[in-house]
Amino acid sequence: MALALMTQVASAQTSAGALVGLVRDPSDAAVPNATVVVTNTKTNVMTRQQTDATGNYFVPSVLLGVYSVTCEHPGFKKVTVSPVIVSVNQTVRVDLSLPVGDTAESVTVQ
């Protein structure tokens, strides 16, 4: 019985967090199928996600650290938010607003 209890407690502890957010256009409409890239600024490890039909994205199991979050979609400028700090067991919300423009143009938010 004690071993089973210890296993449950150990599995509840984690060294990861998560990132969530909503991608919108200038009229506040959701942007589905936008590409969101989360990059660890120390290791340069990247995780790619697509926004769903309602413009939401979810990146689970993000190790603690400092990240940049970049979003792009055809017809909009690329947007980057940095630094984004993820702590243990923390879900960080990073909502993004994509300005209309060429994808070669970018906006950085610090």
Phi and psi restraints in degrees (value plus and minus 20) as a CYANA .aco file:
   2 ALA   PHI     -84.7   -44.7
   2 ALA   PSI     -57.7   -17.7
   3 LEU   PHI     -84.1   -44.1
   3 LEU   PSI     -61.8   -21.8
   4 ALA   PHI     -83.4   -43.4
   4 ALA   PSI     -60.0   -20.0
   5 LEU   PHI     -85.7   -45.7
   5 LEU   PSI     -62.8   -22.8
   6 MET   PHI     -84.3   -44.3
   6 MET   PSI     -57.4   -17.4
   7 THR   PHI     -84.3   -44.3
   7 THR   PSI     -61.9   -21.9
   8 GLN   PHI     -85.2   -45.2
   8 GLN   PSI     -61.7   -21.7
   9 VAL   PHI     -86.0   -46.0
   9 VAL   PSI     -64.5   -24.5
  10 ALA   PHI     -84.3   -44.3
  10 ALA   PSI     -57.9   -17.9
  11 SER   PHI     -93.0   -53.0
  11 SER   PSI     -40.2    -0.2
  12 ALA   PHI     -97.2   -57.2
  12 ALA   PSI     -40.9    -0.9
  13 GLN   PHI    -106.3   -66.3
  13 GLN   PSI     117.2   157.2
  14 THR   PHI    -166.9  -126.9
  14 THR   PSI     137.4   177.4
  15 SER   PHI    -128.7   -88.7
  15 SER   PSI       6.4    46.4
  16 ALA   PHI    -143.2  -103.2
  16 ALA   PSI     140.6   180.6
  17 GLY   PHI    -146.5  -106.5
  17 GLY   PSI    -177.9  -137.9
  18 ALA   PHI    -169.9  -129.9
  18 ALA   PSI     139.3   179.3
  19 LEU   PHI    -141.9  -101.9
  19 LEU   PSI     115.8   155.8
  20 VAL   PHI    -156.0  -116.0
  20 VAL   PSI     140.6   180.6
  21 GLY   PHI     158.8   198.8
  21 GLY   PSI     156.0   196.0
  22 LEU   PHI    -147.0  -107.0
  22 LEU   PSI     112.8   152.8
  23 VAL   PHI    -125.8   -85.8
  23 VAL   PSI     107.8   147.8
  24 ARG   PHI    -148.5  -108.5
  24 ARG   PSI     140.6   180.6
  25 ASP   PHI    -116.7   -76.7
  25 ASP   PSI     158.6   198.6
  26 PRO   PHI     -80.2   -40.2
  26 PRO   PSI     -42.3    -2.3
  27 SER   PHI    -109.4   -69.4
  27 SER   PSI     -12.4    27.6
  28 ASP   PHI      55.6    95.6
  28 ASP   PSI      -7.6    32.4
  29 ALA   PHI    -101.8   -61.8
  29 ALA   PSI     126.4   166.4
  30 ALA   PHI     -85.3   -45.3
  30 ALA   PSI     128.1   168.1
  31 VAL   PHI    -132.8   -92.8
  31 VAL   PSI      79.7   119.7
  32 PRO   PHI     -96.3   -56.3
  32 PRO   PSI     134.1   174.1
  33 ASN   PHI      41.6    81.6
  33 ASN   PSI       4.3    44.3
  34 ALA   PHI     -98.0   -58.0
  34 ALA   PSI     128.6   168.6
  35 THR   PHI    -113.2   -73.2
  35 THR   PSI     104.1   144.1
  36 VAL   PHI    -133.1   -93.1
  36 VAL   PSI     106.0   146.0
  37 VAL   PHI    -138.6   -98.6
  37 VAL   PSI     102.4   142.4
  38 VAL   PHI    -124.7   -84.7
  38 VAL   PSI     102.2   142.2
  39 THR   PHI    -142.8  -102.8
  39 THR   PSI     106.6   146.6
  40 ASN   PHI     -91.8   -51.8
  40 ASN   PSI     100.5   140.5
  41 THR   PHI     -91.8   -51.8
  41 THR   PSI     -37.0     3.0
  42 LYS   PHI    -108.9   -68.9
  42 LYS   PSI     -61.3   -21.3
  43 THR   PHI    -123.1   -83.1
  43 THR   PSI     -32.8     7.2
  44 ASN   PHI      42.1    82.1
  44 ASN   PSI      -1.3    38.7
  45 VAL   PHI     -94.5   -54.5
  45 VAL   PSI     108.7   148.7
  46 MET   PHI    -132.7   -92.7
  46 MET   PSI     125.0   165.0
  47 THR   PHI    -146.1  -106.1
  47 THR   PSI     107.7   147.7
  48 ARG   PHI    -126.2   -86.2
  48 ARG   PSI     118.7   158.7
  49 GLN   PHI    -158.8  -118.8
  49 GLN   PSI     134.9   174.9
  50 GLN   PHI    -126.3   -86.3
  50 GLN   PSI     124.2   164.2
  51 THR   PHI     -92.2   -52.2
  51 THR   PSI     130.7   170.7
  52 ASP   PHI    -102.5   -62.5
  52 ASP   PSI    -191.4  -151.4
  53 ALA   PHI     -82.0   -42.0
  53 ALA   PSI     -42.0    -2.0
  54 THR   PHI    -122.0   -82.0
  54 THR   PSI      -9.8    30.2
  55 GLY   PHI      63.0   103.0
  55 GLY   PSI     -13.9    26.1
  56 ASN   PHI    -110.9   -70.9
  56 ASN   PSI     129.8   169.8
  57 TYR   PHI    -153.3  -113.3
  57 TYR   PSI     137.9   177.9
  58 PHE   PHI    -165.6  -125.6
  58 PHE   PSI     104.5   144.5
  59 VAL   PHI    -139.0   -99.0
  59 VAL   PSI      81.6   121.6
  60 PRO   PHI    -102.9   -62.9
  60 PRO   PSI     145.8   185.8
  61 SER   PHI      34.1    74.1
  61 SER   PSI      31.6    71.6
  62 VAL   PHI    -111.6   -71.6
  62 VAL   PSI     101.6   141.6
  63 LEU   PHI     -85.5   -45.5
  63 LEU   PSI     131.1   171.1
  64 LEU   PHI     -81.3   -41.3
  64 LEU   PSI     123.6   163.6
  65 GLY   PHI     136.0   176.0
  65 GLY   PSI    -188.5  -148.5
  66 VAL   PHI    -128.5   -88.5
  66 VAL   PSI     113.1   153.1
  67 TYR   PHI    -149.8  -109.8
  67 TYR   PSI     140.2   180.2
  68 SER   PHI    -135.1   -95.1
  68 SER   PSI     125.9   165.9
  69 VAL   PHI    -140.7  -100.7
  69 VAL   PSI      99.3   139.3
  70 THR   PHI    -137.6   -97.6
  70 THR   PSI     120.1   160.1
  71 CYS   PHI    -153.7  -113.7
  71 CYS   PSI     118.7   158.7
  72 GLU   PHI    -167.0  -127.0
  72 GLU   PSI     134.0   174.0
  73 HIS   PHI    -179.8  -139.8
  73 HIS   PSI     120.0   160.0
  74 PRO   PHI     -72.7   -32.7
  74 PRO   PSI     115.2   155.2
  75 GLY   PHI      72.6   112.6
  75 GLY   PSI     -23.7    16.3
  76 PHE   PHI    -148.8  -108.8
  76 PHE   PSI     134.2   174.2
  77 LYS   PHI     -92.5   -52.5
  77 LYS   PSI     127.9   167.9
  78 LYS   PHI     -94.4   -54.4
  78 LYS   PSI     118.0   158.0
  79 VAL   PHI    -140.5  -100.5
  79 VAL   PSI     115.5   155.5
  80 THR   PHI    -146.0  -106.0
  80 THR   PSI     112.2   152.2
  81 VAL   PHI    -134.8   -94.8
  81 VAL   PSI     107.5   147.5
  82 SER   PHI    -179.2  -139.2
  82 SER   PSI     125.6   165.6
  83 PRO   PHI    -104.8   -64.8
  83 PRO   PSI     126.5   166.5
  84 VAL   PHI    -137.4   -97.4
  84 VAL   PSI      97.4   137.4
  85 ILE   PHI    -120.3   -80.3
  85 ILE   PSI     104.3   144.3
  86 VAL   PHI    -130.4   -90.4
  86 VAL   PSI     106.1   146.1
  87 SER   PHI    -127.6   -87.6
  87 SER   PSI     152.0   192.0
  88 VAL   PHI     -80.1   -40.1
  88 VAL   PSI     112.8   152.8
  89 ASN   PHI      37.2    77.2
  89 ASN   PSI       6.8    46.8
  90 GLN   PHI    -130.2   -90.2
  90 GLN   PSI     116.5   156.5
  91 THR   PHI    -124.1   -84.1
  91 THR   PSI      97.7   137.7
  92 VAL   PHI    -121.3   -81.3
  92 VAL   PSI     110.9   150.9
  93 ARG   PHI    -119.0   -79.0
  93 ARG   PSI     105.4   145.4
  94 VAL   PHI    -149.4  -109.4
  94 VAL   PSI      77.0   117.0
  95 ASP   PHI    -105.2   -65.2
  95 ASP   PSI     124.6   164.6
  96 LEU   PHI    -148.2  -108.2
  96 LEU   PSI     122.2   162.2
  97 SER   PHI    -137.8   -97.8
  97 SER   PSI      99.6   139.6
  98 LEU   PHI    -114.6   -74.6
  98 LEU   PSI      97.3   137.3
  99 PRO   PHI     -93.8   -53.8
  99 PRO   PSI     126.7   166.7
 100 VAL   PHI     -87.7   -47.7
 100 VAL   PSI     117.9   157.9
 101 GLY   PHI     142.3   182.3
 101 GLY   PSI    -193.5  -153.5
 102 ASP   PHI     -96.1   -56.1
 102 ASP   PSI     120.5   160.5
 103 THR   PHI     -84.5   -44.5
 103 THR   PSI     -37.2     2.8
 104 ALA   PHI     -93.6   -53.6
 104 ALA   PSI     -41.2    -1.2
 105 GLU   PHI    -104.1   -64.1
 105 GLU   PSI     131.6   171.6
 106 SER   PHI    -162.2  -122.2
 106 SER   PSI     138.0   178.0
 107 VAL   PHI    -146.7  -106.7
 107 VAL   PSI     110.1   150.1
 108 THR   PHI    -133.9   -93.9
 108 THR   PSI     109.0   149.0
 109 VAL   PHI    -131.8   -91.8
 109 VAL   PSI     104.4   144.4
